Amino acid sequence: MTDPQLWGLAAALIIGGFSLWFGSLRRLRWVRDTPTSRVRSAAQGIVELVGHVRPLPGELLVSPMSAQPAVWWECSVSRRDEGRAGRRRWTRVAQRRSDAGFLLDDGSGVCTIQPDGARVMAQTRVWYGSTPWPRPGSRDVRWRWLRPAPYRYTEKLLPVGQKIYVLGEFKTCRASDGATAQSTFKRLMAEWKQDQTGLHARFDRNGDGRIDMAEWEMARDAARREVEVAQARLSRQPAMNRVVAPADGSPYLLSVKSGEDLIRRGRLAALSGLILALLGFALLAQALR
């Protein structure tokens, strides 16, 4: 191996090793230090939840590869190409991922999970075939070591009813949170001003074709009453709980593995990253000789 190659390999090991070490330790700290909450009593902010998933009403998804019902899926296809010196490598040629939300039920309550931005550790299947995309529901399996196939299919699923671990930002949204009474009042008055015919029909009590100060105050009072009724109706609607990607960049995890398993895997990944970085430094020292 030439010196430039040695330098490049050392740099790759150091950068990759430290990235793996730091990222694993960061996720490990969040998983280890965040206590498990219940949906019914969860505080606003970063939470850890464990429960079973089910689709939102009318949102049941089906994997385009296996036709299996799921609340979330990701499918990819890799093609077997010839690399340098006759070496074969897999090149990803297609990838699709669902983005619909789904429900998590932990027995105490239900919340909506928005998977955008999440690192999802799902059930994974890998098989091989001869077509650029497998037929829905087909399992055209060809064992790579017996009869090499040109395409590799990877399917990741969160099936309906799957128990999952969630680490993310918990938010409670109420229907009345979207607009204040004052902003609703201003919008309603602006709408009435645009509809001069309706405004005169309701509040031009003396029929002179104009809205005087007294009639305008009547209109304002009527608008306030309508806003109060609307706000009261919204306040009676149940709150909606959601888990989303943390705004501060904290880890967002959805996993079929338990928290304990994630801690074990995180420790192993951090140790592996540190070993790779140390190996890179050893190669760097050899290159400097």
C-alpha positions in Angstrom: 0.0 0.0 0.0 1.4 3.4 -1.0 1.7 6.3 1.4 -1.2 8.3 -0.1 -3.4 5.2 0.2 -2.2 4.7 3.8 -2.9 8.3 4.6 -6.4 8.1 3.1 -7.2 4.9 4.9 -6.0 6.3 8.2 -8.1 9.5 7.8 -11.2 7.5 6.8 -10.8 5.2 9.9 -10.3 8.2 12.2 -13.1 10.3 10.9 -15.5 7.3 10.6 -14.5 5.9 13.9 -15.0 9.1 15.8 -18.3 9.8 14.1 -19.6 6.4 15.1 -18.3 6.7 18.6 -19.7 10.2 19.2 -23.1 9.5 17.6 -23.5 6.2 19.4 -22.6 7.8 22.8 -25.0 10.7 22.1 -27.9 8.3 21.4 -26.9 6.0 24.3 -27.0 8.9 26.7 -30.5 9.9 25.7 -31.9 6.3 25.8 -30.2 5.6 29.1 -31.1 8.8 30.9 -34.7 9.3 29.6 -37.2 7.5 31.9 -40.2 5.7 30.3 -43.4 7.8 30.4 -47.0 7.0 29.9 -49.0 8.8 27.2 -51.7 9.9 29.6 -49.2 11.6 32.0 -46.3 12.4 29.7 -44.7 15.8 30.1 -44.1 18.2 27.2 -40.6 17.7 25.7 -38.3 14.7 25.1 -40.0 11.5 26.2 -39.5 7.7 26.0 -42.6 5.7 25.2 -43.3 2.0 24.7 -46.5 0.8 23.1 -48.2 -1.0 20.2 -48.8 0.7 16.8 -51.9 0.9 14.7 -52.9 3.0 11.7 -54.8 6.3 11.8 -58.4 5.9 10.6 -58.3 5.4 6.9 -54.5 5.4 6.8 -53.7 1.6 6.6 -50.6 1.2 4.4 -49.5 -1.8 2.4 -45.8 -2.4 1.6 -45.3 -2.2 -2.2 -42.9 -5.2 -2.0 -44.6 -7.8 0.1 -48.2 -6.4 0.2 -48.1 -6.7 4.0 -50.2 -4.3 6.0 -48.1 -1.9 8.0 -48.1 1.5 9.6 -44.7 2.4 8.1 -42.5 0.9 5.4 -39.2 1.5 3.6 -38.3 -0.4 0.4 -35.0 -0.3 -1.6 -33.5 -2.1 -4.5 -29.8 -2.5 -5.1 -28.2 -3.7 -8.4 -25.2 -6.0 -8.6 -22.5 -4.2 -10.6 -19.0 -5.0 -11.6 -16.5 -2.8 -9.9 -12.8 -2.3 -10.3 -10.6 -5.4 -10.8 -13.7 -7.5 -11.3 -15.0 -6.9 -7.8 -18.8 -6.9 -7.5 -20.6 -4.3 -5.5 -24.2 -3.4 -4.8 -25.5 0.0 -6.1 -28.8 1.3 -4.8 -31.1 2.1 -7.7 -34.4 2.7 -6.1 -35.8 3.6 -2.7 -39.3 4.4 -1.4 -40.5 5.3 2.1 -43.9 6.0 3.6 -44.4 9.3 5.5 -47.9 8.9 6.9 -48.3 9.2 10.7 -49.7 6.4 12.8 -50.9 5.8 16.4 -49.1 4.5 19.4 -51.2 2.9 22.2 -49.5 2.2 25.5 -52.6 1.2 27.4 -52.9 4.6 29.2 -53.6 6.7 26.1 -53.0 7.1 22.4 -50.7 9.5 20.6 -49.8 10.2 17.0 -46.3 9.4 15.8 -45.0 11.5 12.9 -42.1 9.5 11.4 -40.5 12.3 9.5 -36.9 12.8 10.6 -36.9 9.6 12.7 -34.2 6.9 12.7 -36.4 3.8 12.3 -35.1 0.4 13.4 -37.8 -1.9 11.9 -38.3 -5.5 11.0 -36.0 -6.1 8.0 -36.2 -8.6 5.2 -33.7 -9.1 2.4 -34.1 -11.3 -0.7 -32.8 -11.5 -4.2 -34.4 -11.6 -7.7 -34.0 -11.0 -11.4 -36.3 -7.9 -11.9 -35.7 -4.2 -11.1 -38.7 -4.3 -8.8 -40.3 -7.4 -7.2 -43.9 -8.0 -8.0 -46.2 -7.0 -5.1 -46.5 -9.9 -2.8 -43.9 -12.1 -4.5 -40.9 -13.6 -2.9 -38.6 -14.4 -5.8 -35.8 -15.6 -3.5 -32.5 -16.7 -5.0 -29.7 -17.5 -2.6 -26.8 -15.4 -3.6 -24.2 -18.1 -2.9 -26.1 -20.7 -5.0 -27.3 -18.7 -8.0 -26.2 -15.0 -8.0 -29.1 -12.7 -8.7 -28.7 -9.2 -10.2 -31.0 -7.4 -7.8 -31.3 -7.3 -4.0 -34.5 -6.2 -2.3 -34.6 -4.8 1.2 -37.9 -4.2 3.0 -38.3 -2.6 6.4 -41.7 -2.7 8.1 -43.5 -1.6 11.3 -46.4 -4.1 11.1 -49.8 -3.3 12.6 -49.8 -4.3 16.3 -46.0 -4.2 16.5 -44.6 -3.2 19.9 -42.1 -0.4 19.5 -39.8 1.9 21.5 -40.1 5.7 20.8 -37.7 8.5 21.8 -38.8 11.9 20.6 -40.5 15.2 21.4 -44.0 14.9 22.9 -46.4 17.7 22.1 -50.0 18.2 23.2 -52.1 20.3 20.7 -55.6 21.6 21.3 -58.0 22.9 18.7 -58.1 26.3 20.4 -54.3 26.7 20.3 -54.2 27.7 16.6 -55.7 31.2 17.0 -56.4 33.6 19.8 -59.8 35.1 20.4 -58.4 38.5 19.3 -57.0 37.3 16.0 -60.2 35.3 15.3 -62.3 38.5 16.0 -60.2 40.6 13.6 -60.5 38.0 10.9 -64.2 37.7 11.3 -64.7 41.5 11.2 -62.5 41.7 8.0 -64.8 39.0 6.4 -67.9 41.0 7.3 -66.4 44.2 5.8 -65.8 42.3 2.6 -69.5 41.3 2.5 -71.1 44.7 2.5 -74.5 43.4 1.5 -74.7 40.9 4.4 -73.3 43.6 6.8 -76.1 46.0 5.9 -78.7 43.4 6.0 -77.8 42.5 9.6 -76.9 45.8 11.1 -78.4 48.7 9.1 -81.3 49.1 11.5 -82.5 52.5 10.3 -82.3 51.5 6.6 -80.3 54.6 5.6 -77.9 52.6 3.5 -74.9 53.2 5.8 -73.5 51.7 9.0 -73.3 54.4 11.6 -71.2 54.3 14.8 -74.0 52.7 16.9 -74.6 50.0 14.3 -70.9 49.4 13.9 -70.7 48.7 17.7 -73.6 46.3 17.4 -71.7 44.5 14.7 -68.6 44.3 16.9 -70.6 43.0 19.8 -72.1 40.3 17.6 -68.7 39.3 16.3 -67.4 39.0 19.9 -70.3 36.7 20.8 -69.6 34.5 17.8 -65.9 34.3 18.7 -66.8 33.4 22.3 -69.1 30.6 21.2 -66.5 29.2 18.7 -63.7 29.4 21.3 -65.9 27.6 23.9 -66.7 24.8 21.4 -63.0 24.4 20.5 -62.0 24.2 24.2 -64.3 21.3 24.7 -62.6 19.2 22.0 -60.1 16.7 23.3 -56.4 17.5 23.1 -54.3 15.6 20.5 -50.9 14.2 21.6 -48.1 13.9 19.0 -44.5 12.7 19.0 -42.3 14.5 16.4 -38.6 15.1 15.6 -37.1 17.2 18.4 -36.7 20.8 17.3 -33.3 21.0 19.1 -31.8 18.2 17.0 -32.0 15.6 19.8 -32.2 11.9 18.7 -35.5 10.7 17.3 -35.8 6.9 17.4 -38.5 4.5 16.5 -37.4 0.9 17.2 -38.8 -2.6 17.4 -35.9 -3.3 19.8 -36.4 -2.6 23.5 -34.6 0.2 25.4 -32.3 -2.3 27.1 -31.3 -3.8 23.7 -30.7 -0.3 22.3 -28.4 0.4 25.3 -26.4 -2.8 24.6 -26.1 -2.0 20.9 -25.2 1.6 21.6 -22.3 0.5 23.9 -21.1 -2.0 21.3 -21.3 0.6 18.5 -19.4 3.2 20.6 -16.7 0.7 21.4 -16.4 -0.3 17.7 -16.1 3.4 16.7 -13.3 3.9 19.3 -11.4 0.8 18.0 -11.7 2.0 14.4 -10.4 5.5 15.4 -7.4 4.0 17.3 -6.6 1.7 14.4 -6.6 4.8 12.2 -4.2 6.6 14.5 -2.0 3.5 14.4 -1.9 3.6 10.6 -1.2 7.3 10.7 1.7 6.7 13.0 3.0 4.1 10.6 2.7 6.5 7.7 4.6 9.2 9.5 7.6 7.0 10.0 
